[in-house]
Each structure stands twice: as structure tokens, then as C-alpha cells.
Amino acid sequence: MSALGNHILVEFMGCSPEIMNDVSAIERDMVGAAQKAGATVINSTFHHFNPYGVSGVVVIQESHLAIHTWPEYGYAAVDLFTCGEMDAWISFDFLKDCFQAKNYSALEMKRGSVNLLTRNDFDISTMRQKADEWVNPGMYTRNVWFTDKDENQALSLKYTGEVFHDVQSPFQRVRILESPKYGKLLTLDDMFMTTENDEFHYHEMISHPAMMAHGNVKNVLVIGGGDGGTVREILKHEGVEKVTMVEIDGEVIEACKKHLPSIAAAFDDPRLELIVGDGIEYVKQAAAGAYDLLVVDGSDPVGPAEGLFSVEFYQNCYNALNENGILIAQGESPKFNENAFAELNATLRGLFGEDKAPVSLFYVPTYPTGMWSFQYGIKGNINMKSFADQAAADAFVDAKGLRYYNTELHTASFALPNFVKDLLK
Ligand code: SAM
């Protein structure tokens, strides 16, 4: 043995950008490449970066395989480092096909030339004993991370590596993944939308405060909300007669019905009219004064949801509300996309009145910073910080077993930190 290890430095070029940006596919293929060459996989750790790119390493008993991708160039830098009898060129050929590389370069070099090394004499029995204590797990631990970030901060969730749903719809990439901590989760493009274990934070706070403050909601319009959690909560109120939900992307509804049934639990309620269409157009055509409640449960101001932050859209929402109506909008975060947060409130104050656009803050662990908001537009004289009937509200909380919302929190959520008040000024 002239060298301790063999290192192949590979440049894969002209690869499919989609594959270069798919952390699950790359993790699967890198592990597959190791196994194809007969390696024993110990651990895999892979990260997906926003807006794009994947980095990861597969630790094998014979050393490691590592990768970093630049989807925007269709390029992957791969390290195949092995020791022992393993032929890493088998892994090279496997990956070349998996990544659909149109061309490549590869440099093989011997690492640790024994001629240059001096062997240390040490009691190998102690080492061997340690080695013997090591039990090969027989299965490898996967460390695959999904990251939702902007240019300054990020939120990463470890997930199992399994991809339950992955469809590029006409509007966005719809994926269902599973996190050991948060259960199954929905991502749109590269943003966390909802998870089984913290969705109730969001869905209880987008619905119940307005329901309790108004006290007599009959007719509701929900824009977006494709996961179904918002209509599920609203339809818990027996007094509601009709909910119209307008979701632009049918793929989101189908994915959630199939993989997130605890959230998409009310789609069969007879009071629900489910429309797959653009909410911006729908509100434009809506009858004036039709709704008691208008809920904008949209995603971040990009892609199909960009228009859900426009003055024109909220003017149409204003017109569609009856004289005592309440608008609730997913309001972004004062700590993640401050501008969108502040601009939305300025729009609502401009349309509904200076003191008719209150903001409530709540916490969603799987949204970057965890601090999120709902912003209101009050058309009549309803005071969002109080209740039409507090006793009935408390009884509802107990009867429905709500896990986030309660009447103290309802009022407290409108108490804003000074930096947020300044931001809104
Ligand atoms: N809780 C999430 C958040 O805070 O980002 C939002 C959840 S919900 C899944 C957002 C939904 O809004 C998505 O299903 C998306 O397809 C939908 N949506 C985006 N733009 C829309 C539009 N113009 N009309 C109707 N639905 C829209």
C-alpha cells in the first residue's frame, strides 16, 4: 500500500439545475453512490440553502464523499475520498448519470504517501478494543436540513430525508416533508408554510380573535389558506353559515388533504364553498358589503401572493366587507420582512382609518424569527381587543380544546413592543 487514501476531485458540469437544487435527490444519490461501490454508510448530513444550492457529506467506514452544488451553473464539486479496497470510480460513474452531467473533469491523487509518514508505535490493542466496541449501526443516520432564509437570517429544520410530495405547480413548488420535531410539513418554493406540530398557533390566532370580537359572524371569505387550517378553525363556530375559500393552487389542497389530514380536516363541511382560483380576481368581482369576515391567509409577498399585498387588493377587500366587517391579513413579521410588515399596515390604516388597523403578534416556531403578525382592518366600530361575549368565548375555548388561543392572550396579542410601534409609525 503506497498511500493511505485515494482522493478523486470531481467537477461535474452541465448538470440539471433542478437536480442540483434538490437536497433529497442529492442525498439519496450520494448515499447510493457510496453503496454502489460497496462502502458502509455511517452518516449522511445534507443542507439545502435558500435561494439555491446543496451541501452535504456522506461518512462511510472507508472515509467520505462530499458535495457542494451551484444549480445556477449546473455545477457540482464532488470529493470522493476512500481508503482500503473501495473503487471510488464506481461512485463517480453512478453520480455522473444521476446528475445528468454533460461533461466533467476528475483529478485522482493519492493521499498520505506512507513513504513520507512515520508510523507511531502505540498499543494497538487499546485501539483495537475501542474499534471492537464500535458496533456498526447497520443503518445510517440521516441529517438532512431544510433552510428557509433571507439574506440576513435563516431557519433550518432537520427532516427525515423522505419526500412525501414534490410537485412544481404552475404557481410554486409544493412539497410535503417530515421533521422529527414538527411532524409532516408543507413548504411552498423554499418557505415553511405549516407543520403538524405548530400549525395551531397560526390557525387559532388567524380566526378566533375576530370571531370573538365580532360575535355574530355568518358569512366569511378566505383568500388562500390552501392547507385548510384556517377554515377548519372558523367552521368550529356553529353560528357561521357560509365560508367561501379561494385558493389559487389546487396542488396545495390535494397535497394537504393527502398528507396533512389533521389540518385539511374541514374540506367536506357543507358550509364550505371551495374555489380554486386567484383571490385577487375573486375579490375584484365580489359583491359589495357581502362579508362579515374576510381572511387573507396568503404566503409571503412573492410569486402568486405578491398581489395580496397591494393597495388595490385591499381596497377591493374593503368594498367586499359589510358595514361591520373585519379584515384579517397574514401580516408578515416585524423582525423578518419589516418593510412588508410596515407597508401593509400603512395600506390598511389608509383604507380603514388611522386607529382601525390593529396588529396582533403571536409566535410560530417554524417561521423565521418565530415572531409573526396578523393585521386587521375594522370597517365598523368593533374593538378587536375586547369580546362580544367573554364568557361565551371562554366556554368555546374549553369546549373546542383550543391549544393556543384564549381570551387573555387575545387581548395581550395587541400589546406591541415599542420597537414595533416605532416601525408602524
Ligand atoms: N401560513 C402561511 C404563511 O404564513 O405564509 C400561509 C399558508 S397558505 C398555505 C398560503 C396559500 O396562499 C398558499 O396555498 C398559496 O397557494 C395561496 N395563495 C397565494 N397567492 C394566492 C392568490 N393570489 N389567490 C389565492 N391564493 C393564493
Residues whose N, C-alpha, C, O or C-beta is under 5 A from the ligand:
A	BS01	SAM	F192 M193 I223 G224 G225 G226 D227 V246 E247 I248 D249 V252 G277 D278 G279 I280 D297 G298 S299 D300 P304 A305 Q330
